[in-house]
Amino acid sequence: MLRKKDNPAVPVTPDEQIESTHAAYEAGSALVHIHVRDKDENPSSSPELFARFMSRMPNWSSSTSLYSGSNNSDHWLVNNCP
C-alpha cells in the first residue's frame, strides 16, 4: 500500500480522505473506496478509525455510496440512497 513517502498526494489522514472524497464527488463519482489508516499509515479495520472518517464526511449527496475496508473479511458499505 502506498504511503506519503511513496507519493505525497496519497490521502492518508481522515481530513485528506474527506478532501479527496469531496473532489471525487464533485467530479461525478457515485462510489468511493477508502482504506482507513492507523497513525503509522498502515491499513486498518478499526471501526473507531472508520467512524472518525464517517463523522467528518458531510452528506454531499443522497446518492453517494462509500465502500471501505482493508481485507476481504472486513468491509463496510455505507449507502446514503433513500
Secondary structure in CASP SS format (residue, H / E / C, confidence):
PFRMAT SS
TARGET T0000
AUTHOR 0000-0000-0000
METHOD secondary structure of the structure
MODEL  1
M C 1.00
L C 1.00
R C 1.00
K C 1.00
K C 1.00
D C 1.00
N C 1.00
P C 1.00
A C 1.00
V C 1.00
P C 1.00
V C 1.00
T C 1.00
P H 1.00
D H 1.00
E H 1.00
Q H 1.00
I H 1.00
E H 1.00
S H 1.00
T H 1.00
H H 1.00
A H 1.00
A H 1.00
Y H 1.00
E H 1.00
A C 1.00
G C 1.00
S C 1.00
A C 1.00
L E 1.00
V E 1.00
H E 1.00
I E 1.00
H C 1.00
V C 1.00
R E 1.00
D C 1.00
K C 1.00
D C 1.00
E C 1.00
N C 1.00
P E 1.00
S C 1.00
S C 1.00
S C 1.00
P H 1.00
E H 1.00
L H 1.00
F H 1.00
A H 1.00
R H 1.00
F H 1.00
M H 1.00
S H 1.00
R H 1.00
M C 1.00
P C 1.00
N C 1.00
W C 1.00
S C 1.00
S C 1.00
S C 1.00
T C 1.00
S E 1.00
L E 1.00
Y E 1.00
S E 1.00
G E 1.00
S E 1.00
N E 1.00
N C 1.00
S C 1.00
D E 1.00
H E 1.00
W E 1.00
L E 1.00
V E 1.00
N E 1.00
N C 1.00
C C 1.00
P C 1.00
END
